[in-house]
């Protein structure tokens, strides 16, 4: 007489569920880590753009120009300068007023000092990682 029960190999439903849960946890951790990396990258680009704007304006002033009195004048000066080498994607975001708090960040243009003869500028931007200006 033969045995009617044959040995079957395979995974139980519990084992499969455990594997699915582990994969889901790893996926969530990866997505959260990747989002942080993107934010840091955008913040680094904004910091670099801010520094480049100030350096370009300093070069223009050193070559005999004057510090632009507002953001519109700064954008015009930067776009008209072959030295600046900044694209309009950067210069078009120069603002004299408040800075947007989203991924379409603007660069806040402030002259120093606030009144009297302008001797420099400060460029601020919103930092995604910390949520501050």
VEXPA-68603 format. One record per residue: residue number from 1; residue in one letter; x, y, z of N, C-alpha, C in turn. Coordinates in nm, 3 decimals. Layout:
% VEXPA-68603
R;seq;type;n.x;n.y;n.z;ca.x;ca.y;ca.z;c.x;c.y;c.z
R;NUM;a;X;Y;Z;X;Y;Z;X;Y;Z $
...
***
This chain:
% VEXPA-68603
R;seq;type;n.x;n.y;n.z;ca.x;ca.y;ca.z;c.x;c.y;c.z
R;1;x;0.083;-0.115;0.000;0.000;0.000;0.000;0.090;0.124;0.000 $
R;2;x;0.055;0.218;-0.084;0.138;0.340;-0.093;0.083;0.447;0.000 $
R;3;x;0.173;0.533;0.037;0.138;0.643;0.127;0.065;0.750;0.046 $
R;4;x;-0.054;0.787;0.088;-0.133;0.885;0.014;-0.086;1.028;0.040 $
R;5;x;-0.008;1.046;0.144;0.046;1.178;0.174;0.187;1.187;0.121 $
R;6;x;0.208;1.282;0.035;0.344;1.302;-0.016;0.401;1.427;0.049 $
R;7;x;0.529;1.424;0.068;0.596;1.539;0.129;0.600;1.654;0.029 $
R;8;x;0.540;1.766;0.066;0.541;1.885;-0.020;0.629;1.990;0.044 $
R;9;x;0.711;2.049;-0.038;0.799;2.153;0.012;0.748;2.289;-0.036 $
R;10;x;0.764;2.389;0.047;0.720;2.523;0.011;0.721;2.612;0.135 $
R;11;x;0.683;2.734;0.113;0.679;2.830;0.223;0.538;2.840;0.279 $
R;12;x;0.530;2.859;0.407;0.400;2.880;0.468;0.358;3.025;0.447 $
R;13;x;0.233;3.054;0.467;0.182;3.190;0.452;0.248;3.285;0.552 $
R;14;x;0.278;3.237;0.670;0.343;3.320;0.773;0.483;3.359;0.727 $
R;15;x;0.556;3.265;0.672;0.690;3.296;0.623;0.686;3.399;0.510 $
R;16;x;0.591;3.384;0.420;0.577;3.481;0.310;0.542;3.620;0.361 $
R;17;x;0.453;3.626;0.459;0.415;3.755;0.517;0.534;3.823;0.585 $
R;18;x;0.615;3.746;0.654;0.732;3.802;0.721;0.828;3.862;0.617 $
R;19;x;0.850;3.793;0.508;0.938;3.843;0.402;0.881;3.972;0.342 $
R;20;x;0.750;3.976;0.318;0.687;4.095;0.261;0.700;4.214;0.356 $
R;21;x;0.680;4.192;0.484;0.692;4.300;0.584;0.835;4.352;0.589 $
R;22;x;0.932;4.264;0.588;1.073;4.307;0.589;1.106;4.389;0.465 $
R;23;x;1.062;4.348;0.350;1.086;4.423;0.226;1.019;4.560;0.233 $
R;24;x;0.898;4.566;0.287;0.827;4.694;0.300;0.902;4.789;0.392 $
R;25;x;0.951;4.739;0.503;1.028;4.822;0.596;1.154;4.876;0.530 $
R;26;x;1.226;4.794;0.460;1.347;4.838;0.389;1.315;4.943;0.283 $
R;27;x;1.202;4.927;0.215;1.162;5.024;0.112;1.132;5.159;0.174 $
R;28;x;1.062;5.162;0.286;1.030;5.288;0.354;1.157;5.357;0.401 $
R;29;x;1.248;5.283;0.458;1.375;5.341;0.505;1.452;5.401;0.387 $
R;30;x;1.455;5.333;0.275;1.527;5.382;0.157;1.465;5.511;0.103 $
R;31;x;1.333;5.517;0.098;1.265;5.635;0.047;1.291;5.755;0.136 $
R;32;x;1.285;5.738;0.266;1.310;5.848;0.360;1.454;5.897;0.346 $
R;33;x;1.548;5.807;0.337;1.689;5.845;0.323;1.714;5.917;0.192 $
R;34;x;1.652;5.873;0.084;1.669;5.935;-0.047;1.612;6.076;-0.049 $
R;35;x;1.498;6.098;0.015;1.439;6.231;0.022;1.533;6.328;0.091 $
R;36;x;1.595;6.287;0.199;1.690;6.372;0.271;1.810;6.407;0.185 $
R;37;x;1.856;6.314;0.105;1.970;6.338;0.017;1.934;6.442;-0.088 $
R;38;x;1.814;6.433;-0.144;1.770;6.530;-0.244;1.762;6.670;-0.184 $
R;39;x;1.707;6.682;-0.063;1.696;6.812;0.002;1.835;6.872;0.027 $
R;40;x;1.926;6.792;0.075;2.063;6.842;0.099;2.129;6.886;-0.030 $
R;41;x;2.103;6.813;-0.137;2.159;6.850;-0.267;2.106;6.984;-0.316 $
R;42;x;1.973;7.004;-0.302;1.915;7.132;-0.344;1.966;7.246;-0.257 $
R;43;x;1.978;7.222;-0.125;2.033;7.325;-0.037;2.176;7.361;-0.074 $
R;44;x;2.256;7.262;-0.109;2.395;7.287;-0.151;2.398;7.370;-0.279 $
R;45;x;2.309;7.341;-0.372;2.303;7.417;-0.496;2.264;7.563;-0.469 $
R;46;x;2.168;7.583;-0.378;2.127;7.720;-0.344;2.241;7.797;-0.277 $
R;47;x;2.314;7.730;-0.189;2.428;7.795;-0.123;2.532;7.835;-0.227 $
R;48;x;2.559;7.746;-0.319;2.655;7.774;-0.425;2.609;7.890;-0.513 $
R;49;x;2.480;7.890;-0.549;2.425;8.000;-0.631;2.437;8.133;-0.558 $
R;50;x;2.407;8.134;-0.428;2.416;8.258;-0.349;2.559;8.311;-0.348 $
R;51;x;2.654;8.223;-0.326;2.794;8.264;-0.325;2.836;8.316;-0.462 $
R;52;x;2.793;8.249;-0.568;2.828;8.291;-0.704;2.767;8.427;-0.739 $
R;53;x;2.645;8.454;-0.690;2.582;8.584;-0.715;2.665;8.694;-0.650 $
R;54;x;2.702;8.675;-0.524;2.780;8.777;-0.453;2.917;8.795;-0.518 $
R;55;x;2.983;8.687;-0.556;3.114;8.697;-0.621;3.103;8.771;-0.755 $
R;56;x;3.000;8.739;-0.832;2.982;8.806;-0.961;2.955;8.954;-0.943 $
R;57;x;2.870;8.989;-0.847;2.842;9.131;-0.822;2.968;9.203;-0.771 $
R;58;x;3.045;9.137;-0.688;3.171;9.195;-0.639;3.266;9.222;-0.754 $
R;59;x;3.273;9.130;-0.849;3.358;9.147;-0.967;3.311;9.265;-1.051 $
R;60;x;3.180;9.277;-1.068;3.125;9.389;-1.145;3.158;9.522;-1.077 $
R;61;x;3.145;9.527;-0.945;3.177;9.650;-0.870;3.326;9.679;-0.878 $
R;62;x;3.409;9.578;-0.867;3.555;9.595;-0.876;3.596;9.650;-1.012 $
R;63;x;3.520;9.612;-1.115;3.551;9.661;-1.250;3.493;9.800;-1.277 $
R;64;x;3.444;9.866;-1.174;3.399;10.004;-1.190;3.251;10.025;-1.181 $
R;65;x;3.173;9.922;-1.161;3.028;9.936;-1.148;2.990;9.972;-1.006 $
R;66;x;2.861;9.991;-0.984;2.810;10.020;-0.850;2.725;9.902;-0.803 $
R;67;x;2.711;9.890;-0.673;2.626;9.786;-0.620;2.483;9.814;-0.662 $
R;68;x;2.415;9.719;-0.722;2.276;9.739;-0.761;2.189;9.768;-0.638 $
R;69;x;2.096;9.863;-0.652;2.014;9.906;-0.539;1.902;9.808;-0.505 $
R;70;x;1.863;9.723;-0.599;1.757;9.625;-0.571;1.779;9.499;-0.655 $
R;71;x;1.692;9.403;-0.634;1.707;9.272;-0.699;1.694;9.282;-0.851 $
R;72;x;1.602;9.366;-0.899;1.583;9.380;-1.044;1.708;9.436;-1.109 $
R;73;x;1.767;9.537;-1.046;1.891;9.595;-1.100;2.006;9.494;-1.094 $
R;74;x;2.008;9.413;-0.989;2.113;9.310;-0.978;2.098;9.207;-1.088 $
R;75;x;1.974;9.163;-1.114;1.951;9.064;-1.220;1.992;9.120;-1.355 $
R;76;x;1.959;9.246;-1.380;1.997;9.310;-1.507;2.149;9.316;-1.520 $
R;77;x;2.216;9.357;-1.412;2.363;9.366;-1.414;2.426;9.229;-1.437 $
R;78;x;2.375;9.128;-1.371;2.431;8.993;-1.384;2.406;8.935;-1.522 $
R;79;x;2.286;8.958;-1.576;2.254;8.905;-1.709;2.333;8.976;-1.819 $
R;80;x;2.370;9.102;-1.793;2.446;9.178;-1.893;2.596;9.161;-1.881 $
R;81;x;2.641;9.083;-1.785;2.784;9.067;-1.761;2.833;8.933;-1.814 $
R;82;x;2.938;8.937;-1.892;2.997;8.812;-1.940;3.079;8.746;-1.830 $
R;83;x;3.118;8.823;-1.730;3.198;8.770;-1.619;3.112;8.683;-1.528 $
R;84;x;2.986;8.725;-1.506;2.900;8.658;-1.409;2.877;8.512;-1.443 $
R;85;x;2.847;8.483;-1.569;2.825;8.345;-1.613;2.718;8.273;-1.530 $
R;86;x;2.613;8.347;-1.492;2.501;8.288;-1.419;2.381;8.284;-1.512 $
R;87;x;2.312;8.173;-1.515;2.196;8.160;-1.602;2.077;8.238;-1.549 $
R;88;x;1.982;8.263;-1.637;1.861;8.334;-1.596;1.778;8.250;-1.499 $
R;89;x;1.801;8.119;-1.495;1.730;8.036;-1.398;1.768;8.075;-1.255 $
R;90;x;1.886;8.132;-1.238;1.930;8.180;-1.106;1.893;8.326;-1.089 $
R;91;x;1.930;8.410;-1.184;1.908;8.554;-1.169;1.761;8.592;-1.167 $
R;92;x;1.676;8.515;-1.232;1.533;8.547;-1.231;1.470;8.523;-1.094 $
R;93;x;1.539;8.454;-1.006;1.485;8.427;-0.873;1.530;8.528;-0.768 $
R;94;x;1.606;8.629;-0.809;1.646;8.734;-0.716;1.523;8.818;-0.680 $
R;95;x;1.500;8.836;-0.552;1.384;8.912;-0.503;1.430;9.008;-0.395 $
R;96;x;1.368;9.126;-0.391;1.397;9.221;-0.284;1.310;9.194;-0.162 $
R;97;x;1.198;9.124;-0.182;1.105;9.098;-0.072;1.123;8.962;-0.009 $
R;98;x;1.013;8.905;0.034;1.015;8.777;0.105;1.059;8.663;0.012 $
R;99;x;1.111;8.560;0.071;1.158;8.444;-0.002;1.055;8.333;0.008 $
R;100;x;1.027;8.266;-0.103;0.930;8.156;-0.105;0.980;8.040;-0.021 $
R;101;x;0.889;7.974;0.047;0.924;7.859;0.130;0.878;7.732;0.064 $
R;102;x;0.934;7.703;-0.052;0.902;7.580;-0.124;1.019;7.547;-0.216 $
R;103;x;1.003;7.448;-0.302;1.113;7.407;-0.389;1.146;7.509;-0.496 $
R;104;x;1.055;7.604;-0.522;1.082;7.711;-0.618;1.142;7.829;-0.544 $
R;105;x;1.252;7.805;-0.477;1.312;7.903;-0.386;1.362;8.025;-0.462 $
R;106;x;1.340;8.137;-0.399;1.392;8.262;-0.450;1.509;8.305;-0.362 $
R;107;x;1.592;8.391;-0.417;1.706;8.442;-0.342;1.674;8.584;-0.299 $
R;108;x;1.679;8.608;-0.170;1.648;8.740;-0.117;1.771;8.830;-0.128 $
R;109;x;1.752;8.942;-0.195;1.861;9.037;-0.221;1.848;9.152;-0.121 $
R;110;x;1.949;9.171;-0.038;1.949;9.280;0.059;2.079;9.358;0.046 $
R;111;x;2.067;9.490;0.035;2.187;9.573;0.029;2.237;9.600;0.170 $
R;112;x;2.367;9.621;0.182;2.430;9.650;0.311;2.508;9.781;0.298 $
R;113;x;2.491;9.876;0.382;2.387;9.884;0.486;2.250;9.911;0.424 $
R;114;x;2.146;9.902;0.506;2.010;9.918;0.457;1.982;10.061;0.408 $
R;115;x;2.055;10.157;0.461;2.039;10.296;0.415;2.177;10.358;0.398 $
R;116;x;2.184;10.459;0.315;2.312;10.523;0.288;2.381;10.462;0.169 $
R;117;x;2.511;10.480;0.161;2.589;10.428;0.049;2.601;10.277;0.060 $
R;118;x;2.564;10.208;-0.047;2.568;10.062;-0.048;2.714;10.017;-0.060 $
R;119;x;2.754;9.931;0.031;2.892;9.881;0.030;2.899;9.731;0.008 $
R;120;x;2.785;9.668;-0.008;2.783;9.524;-0.032;2.640;9.472;-0.036 $
R;121;x;2.627;9.343;-0.052;2.496;9.278;-0.054;2.499;9.149;0.024 $
R;122;x;2.381;9.108;0.067;2.365;8.979;0.132;2.257;8.904;0.056 $
R;123;x;2.285;8.780;0.021;2.189;8.695;-0.048;2.146;8.585;0.048 $
R;124;x;2.015;8.575;0.071;1.960;8.471;0.159;1.871;8.379;0.077 $
R;125;x;1.852;8.259;0.126;1.764;8.163;0.060;1.704;8.072;0.166 $
R;126;x;1.591;8.009;0.133;1.525;7.916;0.224;1.595;7.781;0.218 $
R;127;x;1.629;7.730;0.336;1.697;7.599;0.346;1.591;7.491;0.372 $
R;128;x;1.580;7.400;0.280;1.481;7.293;0.289;1.503;7.201;0.407 $
R;129;x;1.628;7.167;0.434;1.660;7.072;0.542;1.615;7.124;0.679 $
R;130;x;1.640;7.253;0.703;1.610;7.308;0.835;1.483;7.391;0.837 $
R;131;x;1.433;7.430;0.721;1.312;7.511;0.714;1.332;7.654;0.759 $
R;132;x;1.453;7.705;0.743;1.480;7.843;0.786;1.545;7.921;0.673 $
R;133;x;1.545;8.052;0.689;1.603;8.142;0.590;1.751;8.158;0.618 $
***
